[in-house]
Amino acid sequence: MKRLPTVHSHAKLDVLMDIILRVAERICHFHGLMCMSRILILLWLPKGQQMKVQLVSQWRSMMVMM
């Protein structure tokens, strides 16, 4: 198993998570804590990558609407 590519993509993912969480904070001023906890549960589910990618694209479309 190669370690480096995984570490690298995780670093990118962390940056993404940071951005998503910041956006989530803003959105959740409108939608309350329920959405925040749901997002966090989704983010940290061990199902992992695919779920996160889906979530990111959902956020992109949400940001376009704002």
C-alpha positions as CSV (number, residue, x, y, z in Angstrom):
1,M,0.0,0.0,0.0
2,K,1.3,3.4,-0.9
3,R,1.0,5.8,2.0
4,L,1.9,9.2,0.4
5,P,-1.0,9.7,-2.1
6,T,-3.5,8.9,0.7
7,V,-1.9,11.4,3.1
8,H,-1.8,14.0,0.3
9,S,-5.5,13.6,-0.6
10,H,-6.4,13.7,3.1
11,A,-4.6,17.1,3.4
12,K,-6.7,18.4,0.5
13,L,-9.8,16.9,2.1
14,D,-9.1,18.6,5.4
15,V,-8.9,22.0,3.6
16,L,-12.2,21.1,1.9
17,M,-13.8,20.1,5.2
18,D,-12.6,23.4,6.7
19,I,-14.3,25.4,3.9
20,I,-17.5,23.3,4.1
21,L,-17.7,23.7,7.9
22,R,-17.3,27.5,7.6
23,V,-20.1,27.6,4.9
24,A,-22.2,25.3,7.1
25,E,-21.8,27.7,10.0
26,R,-23.2,30.5,7.9
27,I,-26.1,28.5,6.5
28,C,-26.9,27.1,9.9
29,H,-27.6,30.6,11.2
30,F,-30.7,30.3,9.0
31,H,-31.4,26.6,9.3
32,G,-30.6,25.9,13.0
33,L,-28.4,23.2,14.6
34,M,-30.3,20.2,13.2
35,C,-28.6,20.7,9.8
36,M,-25.2,21.2,11.3
37,S,-25.4,17.9,13.3
38,R,-26.7,16.1,10.2
39,I,-23.9,17.5,8.1
40,L,-21.3,16.5,10.7
41,I,-22.7,13.0,11.0
42,L,-22.5,12.7,7.2
43,L,-19.0,14.0,7.0
44,W,-17.6,11.6,9.6
45,L,-19.5,8.5,8.5
46,P,-17.0,5.7,7.8
47,K,-18.7,5.3,4.4
48,G,-16.3,8.0,3.6
49,Q,-15.2,9.2,0.2
50,Q,-18.3,8.9,-2.0
51,M,-20.6,10.4,0.7
52,K,-18.2,13.3,1.1
53,V,-17.9,13.9,-2.6
54,Q,-21.7,13.9,-2.9
55,L,-22.0,16.3,0.0
56,V,-19.4,18.7,-1.5
57,S,-21.4,18.9,-4.8
58,Q,-24.6,19.5,-2.8
59,W,-22.8,22.4,-1.0
60,R,-21.6,23.8,-4.4
61,S,-25.2,23.9,-5.7
62,M,-26.4,25.4,-2.4
63,M,-23.8,28.2,-2.6
64,V,-24.8,29.0,-6.1
65,M,-28.4,29.5,-4.9
66,M,-27.3,31.9,-2.1
